[in-house]
Amino acid sequence: MGIKLSILDQSPVFEGDSAADAFRHTLELVKVAEEWGYHRFWVSEHHDSDQVVGSSPEVLISYLLARTESIRIGSGGIMLQHYSPYKVAENFNILATLAPGRVDLGIGRAPGGLPRSTKALQHGIVDAPSLEHKLQDLEQYVYNLLGDNHPHEGLRATPIPEHPADIYLLGASVASAKSAAELGFPYVFAQFINSDPEIAHNALAAYRCHFNHNKGREPQLILALSAIIADTDEEAKELAGDHKLFKIHLDSGKSVTVGTLNQAENFGKQADEPYRIEVKDAEITTGSKETVRQALLGLQQQYGIEEFIVTTALKDFSKRIHSYKLLKEAFSEVLVEGEQ
């Protein structure tokens, strides 16, 4: 089973950089990703953040599609809980019409920001439907399959593209895996957010076990991970540093993972309910290209994964580019060796 390599870029802003610098780096990265043969390139959605600035994936995707020719580009992901499925379908139908066969619509289940931005995004919304209901509506709008019994019977999300965007569900739990399976969607497990191997194993097993084959699709699994590749194992480990993740547990039972202690504390304060913060070591696959190649081959064998989507958050952009270059070289060499 071959391996496809893809990139998740979050347009990070490091000290001394501006938002314009971050977007310039995203554009440069997608161009070299296309040149090197990466399969797809996704951008994320975050709100009210100084650290990651891609607050509108649809706008950024259109910009990147216009400046590339072949690589698939999509969202990792659109936070559908905030939006009308009809409007999301319209946006991505336009993108898919402009760039046929190149558009992915990844849907995330997290809020993409702190409670303050969630309140602003959902201002005026009363009795919102569940995310599962929104996902069902989105699928019908994107693929022009609105049923006769739907309240909006006859409605179309125009334009109707010849090759609609492919829909993916993103998550980091057994519940999200089951949702993807029941809907018959491809599933992306975010290991860089939840690195618990037992949860990953159970989620991917649940996805395969509960997959709905009635829609004519086959299960498709992608593992999203954080990786840093350098010329030596020692350099990669040094570049990774001692990175932490912060998981906020609210008394209501909700939990969210963020990248800094300040974000975690602000989330808890804005949620306006008792909370606790759990500090966790970030799961980052590090090493030389040979070390990382072996690590990913091990994950492929363990989980039966056909594709990895990799995010690399390095302040030095030249080292970030070099990391992705080494990763692609590692698996190009595997292919060449296999052909001999």
SEGUKOL-186729 format. One line per 5 residues: number of its first residue (from 1); for each residue x, y, z of C-alpha. Coordinates in steps of 0.001 Angstrom, whole numbers, plus 500000, padded with zeros to 6 digits. Layout:
% residues N
NUM> X Y Z | ...
***
This chain:
% residues 340
1> 500000 500000 500000 | 501517 503311 498927 | 501598 506474 500996 | 500247 509875 499976 | 501748 512938 501621
6> 499824 516163 502144 | 500271 519416 504062 | 498160 521267 506626 | 499311 524864 506865 | 497867 527103 509588
11> 499499 530380 508479 | 501329 530773 511816 | 502590 534162 512951 | 505796 534105 514965 | 507412 536933 516903
16> 508646 539592 514513 | 506328 538486 511696 | 503127 540066 510444 | 499937 538485 509131 | 501099 539450 505637
21> 504343 537508 506237 | 502345 534456 507320 | 500194 534486 504190 | 503262 535060 502001 | 504818 531947 503542
26> 501606 529973 502939 | 501682 530944 499270 | 505358 530055 498909 | 504774 526732 500641 | 501854 525685 498434
31> 503906 526433 495327 | 506817 524226 496395 | 504377 521563 497642 | 502909 521403 494150 | 506368 521304 492589
36> 507484 518466 494879 | 504380 516372 494277 | 502451 516665 497537 | 498916 515329 497126 | 496880 518070 498794
41> 497330 521322 500710 | 494852 522354 503399 | 494451 525574 505374 | 492806 525941 508771 | 490196 528181 510395
46> 491001 530142 513547 | 489301 533242 514950 | 490463 536172 517077 | 494030 534865 517086 | 497398 536573 516772
51> 499199 533226 516402 | 497347 531742 513397 | 495615 534085 510993 | 493595 531971 508546 | 490172 533098 509758
56> 488444 532566 506393 | 489607 529376 504650 | 487334 529886 501637 | 488988 533203 500792 | 492500 531832 501263
61> 491685 528694 499236 | 490506 530793 496284 | 493740 532788 496390 | 495885 529629 496465 | 493894 527901 493711
66> 494457 530908 491454 | 498215 530650 491947 | 498625 526900 491465 | 497740 524488 488688 | 497320 520916 489886
71> 497579 520346 493647 | 494329 519747 495559 | 493537 522583 497961 | 491007 522597 500753 | 489953 523393 504281
76> 491234 521700 507378 | 488600 522618 508251 | 485495 524763 507976 | 483871 525052 511436 | 480366 524214 510277
81> 478772 524710 513688 | 478942 528467 513072 | 477519 528579 509554 | 474663 527852 507215 | 475344 524612 505299
86> 473711 526231 502286 | 476149 529143 502245 | 479159 526846 502768 | 477943 524735 499828 | 477605 527833 497641
91> 481148 528939 498496 | 482679 525570 497698 | 480556 525053 494585 | 482028 528278 493238 | 485549 527089 494092
96> 484909 523675 492505 | 483535 525329 489365 | 486617 527551 489068 | 489071 524696 489783 | 487405 521400 488798
101> 488675 518314 490620 | 490984 520251 492919 | 488815 521307 495866 | 488424 519580 499254 | 485869 520568 501877
106> 487156 519447 505258 | 484746 520026 508143 | 486001 520554 511685 | 484023 519978 514860 | 485922 522411 517116
111> 484960 526093 517516 | 488193 527388 515979 | 488527 530041 518648 | 487655 531102 522176 | 484072 531497 523449
116> 484067 535229 522646 | 484547 534619 518908 | 482053 531741 518957 | 479424 534054 520447 | 480133 536639 517754
121> 479980 534065 514943 | 476693 532651 516234 | 475120 535979 517207 | 471354 535923 516752 | 471173 532168 516140
126> 468462 530472 518198 | 467828 526708 518344 | 470594 525858 515884 | 470392 522354 514405 | 472942 519763 515501
131> 476242 519452 513665 | 475174 516029 512374 | 472030 517570 510875 | 474099 520338 509314 | 476481 517773 507833
136> 473565 515930 506229 | 472259 519172 504750 | 475718 520154 503526 | 476126 516865 501688 | 472750 517273 499984
141> 473543 520841 498910 | 477082 520101 497686 | 476023 517050 495668 | 472637 518498 494611 | 470711 515681 496299
146> 468083 517585 498267 | 465247 515181 499018 | 461568 515707 498331 | 460811 515785 502050 | 463365 518461 502858
151> 461916 521796 504109 | 463780 523554 501268 | 462755 521100 498560 | 463802 522310 495100 | 466573 524587 496407
156> 469979 524367 494709 | 473367 525670 495867 | 474355 527214 492555 | 476513 527032 490589 | 476356 523241 490220
161> 479948 522131 489503 | 480769 519207 487266 | 483158 517933 489955 | 481875 518989 493403 | 484252 519356 496324
166> 485039 516163 498219 | 483767 516329 501818 | 485951 515140 504711 | 485173 515064 508429 | 487973 515992 510827
171> 488165 514920 514445 | 490179 513485 517301 | 487742 511165 519072 | 485754 507971 518701 | 482558 510051 518433
176> 483841 512013 515430 | 485005 508786 513771 | 481548 507240 514167 | 479917 510368 512725 | 482162 510211 509666
181> 481437 506492 509265 | 477662 506845 509536 | 477695 509656 506973 | 480025 507692 504672 | 482623 510499 504639
186> 486411 510183 504536 | 487812 510729 508034 | 490882 512650 509198 | 492122 511837 512694 | 494062 514752 514206
191> 496877 513007 516049 | 498636 516339 516558 | 495709 517350 518785 | 495010 514007 520467 | 498085 511786 520599
196> 496566 509095 522844 | 497327 505888 520883 | 494389 504029 522454 | 491917 506714 521334 | 493460 506748 517864
201> 493201 502964 517610 | 489596 502932 518851 | 488569 505817 516604 | 489982 504294 513438 | 488542 500876 514325
206> 485131 502445 514971 | 485282 504232 511628 | 485875 500994 509739 | 483321 499054 511790 | 480472 501553 511403
211> 481169 502781 507874 | 478039 503300 505789 | 478621 501633 502407 | 475152 502518 501129 | 476397 505746 499519
216> 478729 503889 497152 | 481910 505095 498839 | 484684 503143 500508 | 486317 504029 503853 | 489147 506543 503519
221> 491392 507339 506464 | 493941 510124 506805 | 496196 510716 509807 | 497065 514351 510530 | 500274 514730 512488
226> 502917 517237 513461 | 506411 516515 512185 | 509811 518181 512029 | 512455 516700 509754 | 516048 517908 509670
231> 519387 516652 508386 | 520040 514808 511658 | 517924 513411 514495 | 519667 515757 516934 | 518879 518884 514922
236> 515225 517899 514501 | 514854 517312 518244 | 516454 520680 518981 | 514117 522432 516540 | 511080 520788 518136
241> 512034 522027 521602 | 509737 521296 524550 | 506373 522052 523011 | 503216 521683 525110 | 499494 521516 524469
246> 496870 522768 526909 | 493515 521029 527279 | 490710 522961 528967 | 488114 520849 530760 | 484890 522747 531502
251> 482493 521645 534237 | 479805 521246 531571 | 481825 518359 530136 | 483186 520168 527100 | 486934 520061 526429
256> 489093 521986 523965 | 492825 521795 523190 | 494827 524967 522493 | 498479 525782 521920 | 499363 528191 524745
261> 498648 528590 528455 | 497394 532124 527820 | 494829 530820 525314 | 493743 528135 527772 | 493259 530640 530594
266> 491369 533037 528330 | 489144 530212 527088 | 488251 529266 530648 | 487520 532881 531646 | 485399 533555 528549
271> 483444 530320 529027 | 482200 531744 532323 | 482080 528407 534135 | 484480 526433 536342 | 487352 524815 534460
276> 490679 523095 534861 | 493696 523043 532527 | 495609 519887 531674 | 499164 520339 530358 | 500254 517716 527841
281> 503415 517068 525850 | 502785 517776 522175 | 503155 514760 519900 | 505703 515746 517243 | 507357 513188 514993
286> 510978 514303 514724 | 514189 513097 513144 | 516147 512759 509956 | 514258 511758 506843 | 515187 508109 507424
291> 513967 508213 511042 | 510685 509899 510138 | 510171 507608 507166 | 510410 504585 509442 | 508068 506211 511969
296> 505413 506890 509329 | 505780 503447 507806 | 505197 502060 511293 | 502024 504138 511673 | 500877 503013 508243
301> 501268 499380 509256 | 499678 499954 512661 | 496598 501812 511453 | 496294 500899 507782 | 496700 504560 506811
306> 497021 505497 503137 | 497684 509206 503604 | 499401 511505 506091 | 498668 515210 506240 | 501570 516906 507982
311> 501806 520216 509790 | 505193 521726 510642 | 505283 524828 512839 | 508814 526196 512724 | 509604 529861 513217
316> 512471 529751 510708 | 510590 529488 507416 | 513623 528207 505530 | 513840 525287 507975 | 510090 524692 507635
321> 510480 524454 503859 | 513524 522202 504276 | 511564 519899 506585 | 508835 519375 503986 | 511459 518877 501276
326> 513203 516151 503281 | 509886 514440 504015 | 508999 514224 500339 | 512509 513037 499480 | 512232 510276 502076
331> 509222 508702 500420 | 510399 509386 496878 | 513450 507300 497754 | 511197 504512 499031 | 509380 504536 495690
336> 512617 504435 493720 | 513980 501584 495829 | 510740 499663 495379 | 510968 499996 491599 | 514481 498605 491390
***
